[in-house]
Amino acid sequence: MITATKGFRFRRAAAVAVTTGAVLATGALTAAPAQAVTAPTITAKSGFLMNSATGTTLFSKTANTHRLTASTTKIMTAKVVLTQSNLNLDAKVTIKKAYSDYIVSKGASSAKLIVGDKVTVRQLLYGMMLPSGCDAAMALADKFGTGTTVAARTKNFIAKMNKKADQLGMTNTHFDSFDGISNGSNYSTAKDLTLLARSAMKHSAFKSVVKTKSYTAKTITKTGSTRTMAAWKNTNTLLGWNGTLGVKTGSGTEAKYCLVFAATLNGESVMGAVLTASSADNRTADVKKLINYGYAKIS
């Protein structure tokens, strides 16, 4: 009797195991739903985050409100340069005194370019995007604008920036400068700047520039000798953190602290912007929250 009972129990347990396995294989049992990811709270006045692969919005805070953009404007300067027909990144540009005079008059950030040196377009992109050189931005605007004077050429270049914004669907954006030093009507939104960054990151040269932490340019002096510039350091201290690939910082008395960013980790890509953060530390904390939230949201 005891032997029969044990055999029954064994056969019954085996049957239950087989049945359970069959149910799991057919998917009849449903796993408990994953816990919802809570959207973060950020201190910046505006923020936006998208799945950069699909364009799907992941986070939005006053994302269509006009804000000053400071040096994040330079993303568009780079975009216009990189979409010029027959672009030669190794073409040389002679640094003019007008560029030096400009940054002195504005108290602007500088790549410390030397008047008379010949600098390539590629090097100017690094000088503009890493140390946020307004002299490099002006040199690019002067090079790729049309007109008979520096003023005319830079004005024409700014018109190209606004035309490109229209083409990209940046409906809440207007540029009045090539570097973000506003003359009264230079503005964009967190969403529009994210759209711009998504487009700019499609250019391999742009991606290479904005992910670089430090770059040393070798320029040609007016006498033909080679000058090794002091290394340009990227103002984006988040580079490399949790897959961060760029894109551009910005700051100013009225604009406060801004950052347009892109990050990719384990095949998941996010992109976004924070505008008008009260401090550099708060800006960094906000972006970290958004990147982590984006990864969790799309995983």
Salt bridges, closest charged atoms under 4 A:
ASP90 OD1 - ARG122 NH2 3.27
ASP101 OD2 - LYS97 NZ 2.98
ASP117 OD2 - ARG227 NE 2.66
ASP142 OD2 - LYS96 NZ 2.86
ASP142 OD1 - ARG153 NE 2.52
